[in-house]
Amino acid sequence: MKKKINACLLGLGFDNKDGHVRVSRGKNFHLFGGSENTHNTMLEKAIKINEHLDKKGKTLETVSEKEFHDIADKVGLKLRDPHQN
């Protein structure tokens, strides 16, 4: 029996100085914290990633690592390469 894989984008913002608690949840994403600008930027990128996945007929669970990196690059998300120091 195969295990079902669940994937989710997790966004954490640490630049909040106004004390407001920001939380957004959507299709396969959870975003917490950040200034208003940071939080809105995370939200915009998560929505755009989902739009690209939908166009490809893919989900986070079915997209390859390379495809995800290509999508992330298209929406302006800077990912750290786990293979670099």
HTML snippet that shows the backbone in 3Dmol.js (N, CA, C, O; Angstrom):
<script src="https://3Dmol.org/build/3Dmol-min.js"></script>
<div id="view" style="width:600px;height:400px;position:relative"></div>
<script>
const pdb = `
ATOM      1  N   MET A   1       0.837  -1.174   0.000  1.00  0.00           N
ATOM      2  CA  MET A   1       0.000   0.000   0.000  1.00  0.00           C
ATOM      3  C   MET A   1       0.887   1.244   0.000  1.00  0.00           C
ATOM      4  O   MET A   1       1.745   1.409   0.868  1.00  0.00           O
ATOM      5  N   LYS A   2       0.670   2.108  -0.978  1.00  0.00           N
ATOM      6  CA  LYS A   2       1.469   3.323  -1.075  1.00  0.00           C
ATOM      7  C   LYS A   2       0.942   4.389  -0.132  1.00  0.00           C
ATOM      8  O   LYS A   2      -0.263   4.535   0.068  1.00  0.00           O
ATOM      9  N   LYS A   3       1.888   5.134   0.444  1.00  0.00           N
ATOM     10  CA  LYS A   3       1.519   6.267   1.284  1.00  0.00           C
ATOM     11  C   LYS A   3       1.118   7.432   0.397  1.00  0.00           C
ATOM     12  O   LYS A   3       1.763   7.689  -0.620  1.00  0.00           O
ATOM     13  N   LYS A   4       0.066   8.137   0.770  1.00  0.00           N
ATOM     14  CA  LYS A   4      -0.321   9.328   0.041  1.00  0.00           C
ATOM     15  C   LYS A   4       0.597  10.479   0.475  1.00  0.00           C
ATOM     16  O   LYS A   4       0.796  10.717   1.666  1.00  0.00           O
ATOM     17  N   ILE A   5       1.145  11.178  -0.509  1.00  0.00           N
ATOM     18  CA  ILE A   5       2.023  12.302  -0.230  1.00  0.00           C
ATOM     19  C   ILE A   5       1.191  13.576  -0.202  1.00  0.00           C
ATOM     20  O   ILE A   5       0.424  13.847  -1.126  1.00  0.00           O
ATOM     21  N   ASN A   6       1.343  14.344   0.845  1.00  0.00           N
ATOM     22  CA  ASN A   6       0.708  15.650   0.938  1.00  0.00           C
ATOM     23  C   ASN A   6       1.798  16.706   0.920  1.00  0.00           C
ATOM     24  O   ASN A   6       2.746  16.649   1.703  1.00  0.00           O
ATOM     25  N   ALA A   7       1.657  17.670   0.021  1.00  0.00           N
ATOM     26  CA  ALA A   7       2.646  18.740  -0.071  1.00  0.00           C
ATOM     27  C   ALA A   7       1.964  20.070   0.200  1.00  0.00           C
ATOM     28  O   ALA A   7       0.776  20.247  -0.069  1.00  0.00           O
ATOM     29  N   CYS A   8       2.741  20.998   0.737  1.00  0.00           N
ATOM     30  CA  CYS A   8       2.196  22.304   1.091  1.00  0.00           C
ATOM     31  C   CYS A   8       3.317  23.328   1.031  1.00  0.00           C
ATOM     32  O   CYS A   8       4.440  23.056   1.456  1.00  0.00           O
ATOM     33  N   LEU A   9       3.012  24.502   0.506  1.00  0.00           N
ATOM     34  CA  LEU A   9       3.949  25.611   0.565  1.00  0.00           C
ATOM     35  C   LEU A   9       3.805  26.256   1.941  1.00  0.00           C
ATOM     36  O   LEU A   9       2.691  26.515   2.396  1.00  0.00           O
ATOM     37  N   LEU A  10       4.910  26.508   2.590  1.00  0.00           N
ATOM     38  CA  LEU A  10       4.904  27.143   3.901  1.00  0.00           C
ATOM     39  C   LEU A  10       5.698  28.440   3.800  1.00  0.00           C
ATOM     40  O   LEU A  10       6.871  28.433   3.427  1.00  0.00           O
ATOM     41  N   GLY A  11       5.052  29.544   4.133  1.00  0.00           N
ATOM     42  CA  GLY A  11       5.717  30.836   4.113  1.00  0.00           C
ATOM     43  C   GLY A  11       5.777  31.420   5.506  1.00  0.00           C
ATOM     44  O   GLY A  11       4.766  31.494   6.204  1.00  0.00           O
ATOM     45  N   LEU A  12       6.971  31.838   5.911  1.00  0.00           N
ATOM     46  CA  LEU A  12       7.161  32.452   7.227  1.00  0.00           C
ATOM     47  C   LEU A  12       7.809  33.814   7.035  1.00  0.00           C
ATOM     48  O   LEU A  12       8.866  33.927   6.413  1.00  0.00           O
ATOM     49  N   GLY A  13       7.175  34.841   7.569  1.00  0.00           N
ATOM     50  CA  GLY A  13       7.728  36.188   7.508  1.00  0.00           C
ATOM     51  C   GLY A  13       8.153  36.631   8.896  1.00  0.00           C
ATOM     52  O   GLY A  13       7.415  36.447   9.863  1.00  0.00           O
ATOM     53  N   PHE A  14       9.332  37.210   8.996  1.00  0.00           N
ATOM     54  CA  PHE A  14       9.881  37.582  10.302  1.00  0.00           C
ATOM     55  C   PHE A  14      10.111  39.081  10.459  1.00  0.00           C
ATOM     56  O   PHE A  14      10.721  39.510  11.439  1.00  0.00           O
ATOM     57  N   ASP A  15       9.631  39.884   9.509  1.00  0.00           N
ATOM     58  CA  ASP A  15       9.938  41.314   9.554  1.00  0.00           C
ATOM     59  C   ASP A  15       8.786  42.168  10.082  1.00  0.00           C
ATOM     60  O   ASP A  15       8.728  43.364   9.797  1.00  0.00           O
ATOM     61  N   ASN A  16       7.876  41.576  10.843  1.00  0.00           N
ATOM     62  CA  ASN A  16       6.716  42.301  11.350  1.00  0.00           C
ATOM     63  C   ASN A  16       7.099  43.148  12.566  1.00  0.00           C
ATOM     64  O   ASN A  16       7.634  42.639  13.552  1.00  0.00           O
ATOM     65  N   LYS A  17       6.816  44.441  12.476  1.00  0.00           N
ATOM     66  CA  LYS A  17       7.086  45.323  13.608  1.00  0.00           C
ATOM     67  C   LYS A  17       5.811  45.980  14.132  1.00  0.00           C
ATOM     68  O   LYS A  17       5.846  46.667  15.152  1.00  0.00           O
ATOM     69  N   ASP A  18       4.667  45.773  13.433  1.00  0.00           N
ATOM     70  CA  ASP A  18       3.432  46.445  13.855  1.00  0.00           C
ATOM     71  C   ASP A  18       2.581  45.620  14.816  1.00  0.00           C
ATOM     72  O   ASP A  18       1.545  46.095  15.282  1.00  0.00           O
ATOM     73  N   GLY A  19       3.005  44.382  15.123  1.00  0.00           N
ATOM     74  CA  GLY A  19       2.283  43.556  16.080  1.00  0.00           C
ATOM     75  C   GLY A  19       1.070  42.845  15.515  1.00  0.00           C
ATOM     76  O   GLY A  19       0.436  42.058  16.217  1.00  0.00           O
ATOM     77  N   HIS A  20       0.732  43.109  14.252  1.00  0.00           N
ATOM     78  CA  HIS A  20      -0.421  42.457  13.638  1.00  0.00           C
ATOM     79  C   HIS A  20      -0.056  41.016  13.274  1.00  0.00           C
ATOM     80  O   HIS A  20       1.008  40.766  12.708  1.00  0.00           O
ATOM     81  N   VAL A  21      -0.932  40.080  13.598  1.00  0.00           N
ATOM     82  CA  VAL A  21      -0.703  38.671  13.278  1.00  0.00           C
ATOM     83  C   VAL A  21      -1.357  38.376  11.938  1.00  0.00           C
ATOM     84  O   VAL A  21      -2.577  38.468  11.802  1.00  0.00           O
ATOM     85  N   ARG A  22      -0.552  38.026  10.957  1.00  0.00           N
ATOM     86  CA  ARG A  22      -1.063  37.745   9.615  1.00  0.00           C
ATOM     87  C   ARG A  22      -0.981  36.258   9.348  1.00  0.00           C
ATOM     88  O   ARG A  22       0.072  35.640   9.502  1.00  0.00           O
ATOM     89  N   VAL A  23      -2.120  35.686   8.941  1.00  0.00           N
ATOM     90  CA  VAL A  23      -2.195  34.272   8.596  1.00  0.00           C
ATOM     91  C   VAL A  23      -3.049  34.156   7.345  1.00  0.00           C
ATOM     92  O   VAL A  23      -4.155  34.693   7.288  1.00  0.00           O
ATOM     93  N   SER A  24      -2.535  33.456   6.347  1.00  0.00           N
ATOM     94  CA  SER A  24      -3.310  33.188   5.126  1.00  0.00           C
ATOM     95  C   SER A  24      -3.177  31.720   4.793  1.00  0.00           C
ATOM     96  O   SER A  24      -2.094  31.141   4.867  1.00  0.00           O
ATOM     97  N   ARG A  25      -4.292  31.135   4.427  1.00  0.00           N
ATOM     98  CA  ARG A  25      -4.303  29.726   4.011  1.00  0.00           C
ATOM     99  C   ARG A  25      -5.060  29.633   2.703  1.00  0.00           C
ATOM    100  O   ARG A  25      -6.027  30.358   2.466  1.00  0.00           O
ATOM    101  N   GLY A  26      -4.606  28.739   1.875  1.00  0.00           N
ATOM    102  CA  GLY A  26      -5.274  28.535   0.599  1.00  0.00           C
ATOM    103  C   GLY A  26      -4.970  27.153   0.080  1.00  0.00           C
ATOM    104  O   GLY A  26      -4.457  26.293   0.796  1.00  0.00           O
ATOM    105  N   LYS A  27      -5.297  26.959  -1.182  1.00  0.00           N
ATOM    106  CA  LYS A  27      -5.044  25.677  -1.823  1.00  0.00           C
ATOM    107  C   LYS A  27      -3.550  25.373  -1.712  1.00  0.00           C
ATOM    108  O   LYS A  27      -2.733  26.024  -2.365  1.00  0.00           O
ATOM    109  N   ASN A  28      -3.207  24.429  -0.924  1.00  0.00           N
ATOM    110  CA  ASN A  28      -1.859  23.898  -0.680  1.00  0.00           C
ATOM    111  C   ASN A  28      -0.844  24.923  -0.174  1.00  0.00           C
ATOM    112  O   ASN A  28       0.350  24.773  -0.431  1.00  0.00           O
ATOM    113  N   PHE A  29      -1.292  25.964   0.541  1.00  0.00           N
ATOM    114  CA  PHE A  29      -0.316  26.861   1.158  1.00  0.00           C
ATOM    115  C   PHE A  29      -0.811  27.386   2.505  1.00  0.00           C
ATOM    116  O   PHE A  29      -2.008  27.535   2.749  1.00  0.00           O
ATOM    117  N   HIS A  30       0.178  27.659   3.371  1.00  0.00           N
ATOM    118  CA  HIS A  30      -0.040  28.266   4.685  1.00  0.00           C
ATOM    119  C   HIS A  30       1.034  29.336   4.852  1.00  0.00           C
ATOM    120  O   HIS A  30       2.227  29.054   4.739  1.00  0.00           O
ATOM    121  N   LEU A  31       0.601  30.558   5.121  1.00  0.00           N
ATOM    122  CA  LEU A  31       1.527  31.674   5.274  1.00  0.00           C
ATOM    123  C   LEU A  31       1.325  32.307   6.640  1.00  0.00           C
ATOM    124  O   LEU A  31       0.192  32.543   7.059  1.00  0.00           O
ATOM    125  N   PHE A  32       2.411  32.580   7.327  1.00  0.00           N
ATOM    126  CA  PHE A  32       2.348  33.121   8.677  1.00  0.00           C
ATOM    127  C   PHE A  32       3.320  34.282   8.820  1.00  0.00           C
ATOM    128  O   PHE A  32       4.469  34.201   8.387  1.00  0.00           O
ATOM    129  N   GLY A  33       2.845  35.367   9.435  1.00  0.00           N
ATOM    130  CA  GLY A  33       3.708  36.462   9.831  1.00  0.00           C
ATOM    131  C   GLY A  33       4.109  37.392   8.716  1.00  0.00           C
ATOM    132  O   GLY A  33       3.541  37.381   7.624  1.00  0.00           O
ATOM    133  N   GLY A  34       5.093  38.187   9.021  1.00  0.00           N
ATOM    134  CA  GLY A  34       5.622  39.156   8.091  1.00  0.00           C
ATOM    135  C   GLY A  34       4.918  40.495   8.179  1.00  0.00           C
ATOM    136  O   GLY A  34       3.812  40.610   8.705  1.00  0.00           O
ATOM    137  N   SER A  35       5.590  41.501   7.650  1.00  0.00           N
ATOM    138  CA  SER A  35       4.964  42.815   7.527  1.00  0.00           C
ATOM    139  C   SER A  35       3.839  42.693   6.498  1.00  0.00           C
ATOM    140  O   SER A  35       3.710  41.668   5.829  1.00  0.00           O
ATOM    141  N   GLU A  36       3.040  43.726   6.380  1.00  0.00           N
ATOM    142  CA  GLU A  36       1.948  43.692   5.390  1.00  0.00           C
ATOM    143  C   GLU A  36       2.514  43.448   3.995  1.00  0.00           C
ATOM    144  O   GLU A  36       1.965  42.651   3.234  1.00  0.00           O
ATOM    145  N   ASN A  37       3.601  44.125   3.657  1.00  0.00           N
ATOM    146  CA  ASN A  37       4.213  43.970   2.338  1.00  0.00           C
ATOM    147  C   ASN A  37       4.756  42.556   2.127  1.00  0.00           C
ATOM    148  O   ASN A  37       4.503  41.939   1.092  1.00  0.00           O
ATOM    149  N   THR A  38       5.491  42.053   3.096  1.00  0.00           N
ATOM    150  CA  THR A  38       6.059  40.708   2.993  1.00  0.00           C
ATOM    151  C   THR A  38       4.960  39.662   2.868  1.00  0.00           C
ATOM    152  O   THR A  38       5.040  38.766   2.028  1.00  0.00           O
ATOM    153  N   HIS A  39       3.935  39.779   3.705  1.00  0.00           N
ATOM    154  CA  HIS A  39       2.859  38.800   3.685  1.00  0.00           C
ATOM    155  C   HIS A  39       2.130  38.825   2.337  1.00  0.00           C
ATOM    156  O   HIS A  39       1.816  37.776   1.774  1.00  0.00           O
ATOM    157  N   ASN A  40       1.868  40.023   1.829  1.00  0.00           N
ATOM    158  CA  ASN A  40       1.196  40.135   0.528  1.00  0.00           C
ATOM    159  C   ASN A  40       2.054  39.568  -0.597  1.00  0.00           C
ATOM    160  O   ASN A  40       1.529  38.972  -1.538  1.00  0.00           O
ATOM    161  N   THR A  41       3.358  39.747  -0.507  1.00  0.00           N
ATOM    162  CA  THR A  41       4.265  39.192  -1.512  1.00  0.00           C
ATOM    163  C   THR A  41       4.239  37.667  -1.466  1.00  0.00           C
ATOM    164  O   THR A  41       4.183  37.014  -2.508  1.00  0.00           O
ATOM    165  N   MET A  42       4.278  37.096  -0.255  1.00  0.00           N
ATOM    166  CA  MET A  42       4.202  35.630  -0.126  1.00  0.00           C
ATOM    167  C   MET A  42       2.886  35.121  -0.711  1.00  0.00           C
ATOM    168  O   MET A  42       2.865  34.117  -1.424  1.00  0.00           O
ATOM    169  N   LEU A  43       1.796  35.812  -0.408  1.00  0.00           N
ATOM    170  CA  LEU A  43       0.471  35.409  -0.891  1.00  0.00           C
ATOM    171  C   LEU A  43       0.417  35.456  -2.414  1.00  0.00           C
ATOM    172  O   LEU A  43      -0.080  34.527  -3.051  1.00  0.00           O
ATOM    173  N   GLU A  44       0.923  36.522  -2.987  1.00  0.00           N
ATOM    174  CA  GLU A  44       0.928  36.666  -4.447  1.00  0.00           C
ATOM    175  C   GLU A  44       1.708  35.530  -5.111  1.00  0.00           C
ATOM    176  O   GLU A  44       1.261  34.962  -6.108  1.00  0.00           O
ATOM    177  N   LYS A  45       2.866  35.207  -4.558  1.00  0.00           N
ATOM    178  CA  LYS A  45       3.700  34.155  -5.148  1.00  0.00           C
ATOM    179  C   LYS A  45       3.045  32.779  -4.997  1.00  0.00           C
ATOM    180  O   LYS A  45       3.109  31.965  -5.919  1.00  0.00           O
ATOM    181  N   ALA A  46       2.426  32.510  -3.865  1.00  0.00           N
ATOM    182  CA  ALA A  46       1.744  31.227  -3.669  1.00  0.00           C
ATOM    183  C   ALA A  46       0.595  31.072  -4.671  1.00  0.00           C
ATOM    184  O   ALA A  46       0.407  30.000  -5.245  1.00  0.00           O
ATOM    185  N   ILE A  47      -0.156  32.127  -4.874  1.00  0.00           N
ATOM    186  CA  ILE A  47      -1.268  32.080  -5.838  1.00  0.00           C
ATOM    187  C   ILE A  47      -0.737  31.871  -7.249  1.00  0.00           C
ATOM    188  O   ILE A  47      -1.287  31.069  -8.004  1.00  0.00           O
ATOM    189  N   LYS A  48       0.331  32.586  -7.614  1.00  0.00           N
ATOM    190  CA  LYS A  48       0.906  32.430  -8.955  1.00  0.00           C
ATOM    191  C   LYS A  48       1.463  31.019  -9.162  1.00  0.00           C
ATOM    192  O   LYS A  48       1.329  30.455 -10.249  1.00  0.00           O
ATOM    193  N   ILE A  49       2.080  30.451  -8.137  1.00  0.00           N
ATOM    194  CA  ILE A  49       2.575  29.072  -8.258  1.00  0.00           C
ATOM    195  C   ILE A  49       1.408  28.137  -8.547  1.00  0.00           C
ATOM    196  O   ILE A  49       1.506  27.273  -9.418  1.00  0.00           O
ATOM    197  N   ASN A  50       0.307  28.303  -7.823  1.00  0.00           N
ATOM    198  CA  ASN A  50      -0.862  27.461  -8.061  1.00  0.00           C
ATOM    199  C   ASN A  50      -1.414  27.648  -9.469  1.00  0.00           C
ATOM    200  O   ASN A  50      -1.849  26.679 -10.092  1.00  0.00           O
ATOM    201  N   GLU A  51      -1.404  28.866  -9.975  1.00  0.00           N
ATOM    202  CA  GLU A  51      -1.876  29.118 -11.339  1.00  0.00           C
ATOM    203  C   GLU A  51      -1.017  28.367 -12.352  1.00  0.00           C
ATOM    204  O   GLU A  51      -1.540  27.761 -13.288  1.00  0.00           O
ATOM    205  N   HIS A  52       0.308  28.406 -12.165  1.00  0.00           N
ATOM    206  CA  HIS A  52       1.209  27.687 -13.070  1.00  0.00           C
ATOM    207  C   HIS A  52       0.994  26.177 -12.971  1.00  0.00           C
ATOM    208  O   HIS A  52       0.985  25.480 -13.986  1.00  0.00           O
ATOM    209  N   LEU A  53       0.822  25.679 -11.758  1.00  0.00           N
ATOM    210  CA  LEU A  53       0.566  24.238 -11.587  1.00  0.00           C
ATOM    211  C   LEU A  53      -0.728  23.847 -12.294  1.00  0.00           C
ATOM    212  O   LEU A  53      -0.778  22.828 -12.983  1.00  0.00           O
ATOM    213  N   ASP A  54      -1.779  24.659 -12.122  1.00  0.00           N
ATOM    214  CA  ASP A  54      -3.066  24.367 -12.762  1.00  0.00           C
ATOM    215  C   ASP A  54      -2.934  24.331 -14.279  1.00  0.00           C
ATOM    216  O   ASP A  54      -3.504  23.455 -14.929  1.00  0.00           O
ATOM    217  N   LYS A  55      -2.181  25.281 -14.854  1.00  0.00           N
ATOM    218  CA  LYS A  55      -1.972  25.313 -16.311  1.00  0.00           C
ATOM    219  C   LYS A  55      -1.290  24.038 -16.798  1.00  0.00           C
ATOM    220  O   LYS A  55      -1.573  23.553 -17.893  1.00  0.00           O
ATOM    221  N   LYS A  56      -0.392  23.501 -15.976  1.00  0.00           N
ATOM    222  CA  LYS A  56       0.328  22.279 -16.348  1.00  0.00           C
ATOM    223  C   LYS A  56      -0.454  21.011 -16.008  1.00  0.00           C
ATOM    224  O   LYS A  56      -0.055  19.907 -16.378  1.00  0.00           O
ATOM    225  N   GLY A  57      -1.574  21.182 -15.298  1.00  0.00           N
ATOM    226  CA  GLY A  57      -2.334  20.008 -14.870  1.00  0.00           C
ATOM    227  C   GLY A  57      -1.610  19.226 -13.785  1.00  0.00           C
ATOM    228  O   GLY A  57      -1.775  18.011 -13.672  1.00  0.00           O
ATOM    229  N   LYS A  58      -0.813  19.919 -12.992  1.00  0.00           N
ATOM    230  CA  LYS A  58      -0.006  19.275 -11.949  1.00  0.00           C
ATOM    231  C   LYS A  58      -0.432  19.772 -10.573  1.00  0.00           C
ATOM    232  O   LYS A  58      -1.172  20.748 -10.444  1.00  0.00           O
ATOM    233  N   THR A  59       0.047  19.085  -9.565  1.00  0.00           N
ATOM    234  CA  THR A  59      -0.118  19.505  -8.174  1.00  0.00           C
ATOM    235  C   THR A  59       1.271  19.533  -7.551  1.00  0.00           C
ATOM    236  O   THR A  59       2.239  19.082  -8.163  1.00  0.00           O
ATOM    237  N   LEU A  60       1.369  20.058  -6.343  1.00  0.00           N
ATOM    238  CA  LEU A  60       2.664  20.021  -5.659  1.00  0.00           C
ATOM    239  C   LEU A  60       3.158  18.588  -5.483  1.00  0.00           C
ATOM    240  O   LEU A  60       4.361  18.329  -5.478  1.00  0.00           O
ATOM    241  N   GLU A  61       2.221  17.674  -5.341  1.00  0.00           N
ATOM    242  CA  GLU A  61       2.590  16.267  -5.143  1.00  0.00           C
ATOM    243  C   GLU A  61       3.106  15.616  -6.424  1.00  0.00           C
ATOM    244  O   GLU A  61       3.871  14.654  -6.358  1.00  0.00           O
ATOM    245  N   THR A  62       2.700  16.129  -7.594  1.00  0.00           N
ATOM    246  CA  THR A  62       3.056  15.466  -8.848  1.00  0.00           C
ATOM    247  C   THR A  62       4.084  16.220  -9.679  1.00  0.00           C
ATOM    248  O   THR A  62       4.611  15.664 -10.642  1.00  0.00           O
ATOM    249  N   VAL A  63       4.383  17.462  -9.337  1.00  0.00           N
ATOM    250  CA  VAL A  63       5.344  18.242 -10.111  1.00  0.00           C
ATOM    251  C   VAL A  63       6.762  17.790  -9.750  1.00  0.00           C
ATOM    252  O   VAL A  63       7.054  17.502  -8.589  1.00  0.00           O
ATOM    253  N   SER A  64       7.634  17.732 -10.750  1.00  0.00           N
ATOM    254  CA  SER A  64       9.020  17.347 -10.468  1.00  0.00           C
ATOM    255  C   SER A  64       9.747  18.509  -9.803  1.00  0.00           C
ATOM    256  O   SER A  64       9.292  19.652  -9.835  1.00  0.00           O
ATOM    257  N   GLU A  65      10.874  18.191  -9.206  1.00  0.00           N
ATOM    258  CA  GLU A  65      11.671  19.222  -8.549  1.00  0.00           C
ATOM    259  C   GLU A  65      12.100  20.284  -9.562  1.00  0.00           C
ATOM    260  O   GLU A  65      12.049  21.479  -9.271  1.00  0.00           O
ATOM    261  N   LYS A  66      12.525  19.846 -10.756  1.00  0.00           N
ATOM    262  CA  LYS A  66      12.952  20.789 -11.788  1.00  0.00           C
ATOM    263  C   LYS A  66      11.789  21.662 -12.230  1.00  0.00           C
ATOM    264  O   LYS A  66      11.949  22.875 -12.369  1.00  0.00           O
ATOM    265  N   GLU A  67      10.613  21.065 -12.454  1.00  0.00           N
ATOM    266  CA  GLU A  67       9.446  21.856 -12.849  1.00  0.00           C
ATOM    267  C   GLU A  67       9.099  22.882 -11.772  1.00  0.00           C
ATOM    268  O   GLU A  67       8.775  24.026 -12.088  1.00  0.00           O
ATOM    269  N   PHE A  68       9.166  22.477 -10.497  1.00  0.00           N
ATOM    270  CA  PHE A  68       8.860  23.399  -9.417  1.00  0.00           C
ATOM    271  C   PHE A  68       9.852  24.556  -9.402  1.00  0.00           C
ATOM    272  O   PHE A  68       9.456  25.710  -9.235  1.00  0.00           O
ATOM    273  N   HIS A  69      11.135  24.257  -9.575  1.00  0.00           N
ATOM    274  CA  HIS A  69      12.148  25.306  -9.594  1.00  0.00           C
ATOM    275  C   HIS A  69      11.926  26.256 -10.774  1.00  0.00           C
ATOM    276  O   HIS A  69      12.119  27.464 -10.641  1.00  0.00           O
ATOM    277  N   ASP A  70      11.525  25.717 -11.919  1.00  0.00           N
ATOM    278  CA  ASP A  70      11.223  26.555 -13.086  1.00  0.00           C
ATOM    279  C   ASP A  70      10.045  27.478 -12.800  1.00  0.00           C
ATOM    280  O   ASP A  70      10.082  28.661 -13.138  1.00  0.00           O
ATOM    281  N   ILE A  71       9.000  26.937 -12.177  1.00  0.00           N
ATOM    282  CA  ILE A  71       7.822  27.740 -11.821  1.00  0.00           C
ATOM    283  C   ILE A  71       8.214  28.804 -10.802  1.00  0.00           C
ATOM    284  O   ILE A  71       7.843  29.970 -10.942  1.00  0.00           O
ATOM    285  N   ALA A  72       8.959  28.404  -9.781  1.00  0.00           N
ATOM    286  CA  ALA A  72       9.382  29.350  -8.744  1.00  0.00           C
ATOM    287  C   ALA A  72      10.184  30.493  -9.360  1.00  0.00           C
ATOM    288  O   ALA A  72      10.022  31.650  -8.972  1.00  0.00           O
ATOM    289  N   ASP A  73      11.041  30.168 -10.313  1.00  0.00           N
ATOM    290  CA  ASP A  73      11.838  31.185 -10.990  1.00  0.00           C
ATOM    291  C   ASP A  73      10.932  32.147 -11.770  1.00  0.00           C
ATOM    292  O   ASP A  73      11.150  33.358 -11.758  1.00  0.00           O
ATOM    293  N   LYS A  74       9.927  31.606 -12.437  1.00  0.00           N
ATOM    294  CA  LYS A  74       9.002  32.432 -13.225  1.00  0.00           C
ATOM    295  C   LYS A  74       8.224  33.419 -12.363  1.00  0.00           C
ATOM    296  O   LYS A  74       7.926  34.527 -12.809  1.00  0.00           O
ATOM    297  N   VAL A  75       7.893  33.033 -11.140  1.00  0.00           N
ATOM    298  CA  VAL A  75       7.125  33.932 -10.266  1.00  0.00           C
ATOM    299  C   VAL A  75       8.035  34.797  -9.391  1.00  0.00           C
ATOM    300  O   VAL A  75       7.548  35.566  -8.562  1.00  0.00           O
ATOM    301  N   GLY A  76       9.348  34.675  -9.572  1.00  0.00           N
ATOM    302  CA  GLY A  76      10.287  35.511  -8.838  1.00  0.00           C
ATOM    303  C   GLY A  76      10.620  35.031  -7.442  1.00  0.00           C
ATOM    304  O   GLY A  76      11.083  35.806  -6.606  1.00  0.00           O
ATOM    305  N   LEU A  77      10.386  33.750  -7.188  1.00  0.00           N
ATOM    306  CA  LEU A  77      10.707  33.179  -5.881  1.00  0.00           C
ATOM    307  C   LEU A  77      12.153  32.708  -5.906  1.00  0.00           C
ATOM    308  O   LEU A  77      12.543  31.933  -6.780  1.00  0.00           O
ATOM    309  N   LYS A  78      12.927  33.162  -4.973  1.00  0.00           N
ATOM    310  CA  LYS A  78      14.336  32.776  -4.903  1.00  0.00           C
ATOM    311  C   LYS A  78      14.467  31.587  -3.964  1.00  0.00           C
ATOM    312  O   LYS A  78      14.221  31.694  -2.763  1.00  0.00           O
ATOM    313  N   LEU A  79      14.855  30.466  -4.528  1.00  0.00           N
ATOM    314  CA  LEU A  79      15.025  29.248  -3.739  1.00  0.00           C
ATOM    315  C   LEU A  79      16.501  29.006  -3.479  1.00  0.00           C
ATOM    316  O   LEU A  79      17.349  29.266  -4.333  1.00  0.00           O
ATOM    317  N   ARG A  80      16.787  28.514  -2.310  1.00  0.00           N
ATOM    318  CA  ARG A  80      18.147  28.118  -1.965  1.00  0.00           C
ATOM    319  C   ARG A  80      18.380  26.724  -2.531  1.00  0.00           C
ATOM    320  O   ARG A  80      17.572  25.820  -2.317  1.00  0.00           O
ATOM    321  N   ASP A  81      19.460  26.554  -3.236  1.00  0.00           N
ATOM    322  CA  ASP A  81      19.816  25.255  -3.806  1.00  0.00           C
ATOM    323  C   ASP A  81      20.368  24.382  -2.669  1.00  0.00           C
ATOM    324  O   ASP A  81      21.403  24.714  -2.091  1.00  0.00           O
ATOM    325  N   PRO A  82      19.686  23.263  -2.340  1.00  0.00           N
ATOM    326  CA  PRO A  82      20.166  22.427  -1.231  1.00  0.00           C
ATOM    327  C   PRO A  82      21.501  21.746  -1.540  1.00  0.00           C
ATOM    328  O   PRO A  82      22.131  21.184  -0.644  1.00  0.00           O
ATOM    329  N   HIS A  83      21.939  21.794  -2.814  1.00  0.00           N
ATOM    330  CA  HIS A  83      23.186  21.152  -3.199  1.00  0.00           C
ATOM    331  C   HIS A  83      24.375  22.104  -3.109  1.00  0.00           C
ATOM    332  O   HIS A  83      25.521  21.697  -3.301  1.00  0.00           O
ATOM    333  N   GLN A  84      24.090  23.398  -2.812  1.00  0.00           N
ATOM    334  CA  GLN A  84      25.170  24.366  -2.650  1.00  0.00           C
ATOM    335  C   GLN A  84      25.380  24.642  -1.164  1.00  0.00           C
ATOM    336  O   GLN A  84      24.460  24.513  -0.357  1.00  0.00           O
ATOM    337  N   ASN A  85      26.602  25.022  -0.824  1.00  0.00           N
ATOM    338  CA  ASN A  85      26.905  25.355   0.577  1.00  0.00           C
ATOM    339  C   ASN A  85      26.560  26.780   0.870  1.00  0.00           C
ATOM    340  O   ASN A  85      26.746  27.241   1.996  1.00  0.00           O
TER     341      ASN A  85
END
`;
const viewer = $3Dmol.createViewer("view");
viewer.addModel(pdb, "pdb");
viewer.setStyle({}, {cartoon: {color: "spectrum"}});
viewer.zoomTo();
viewer.render();
</script>
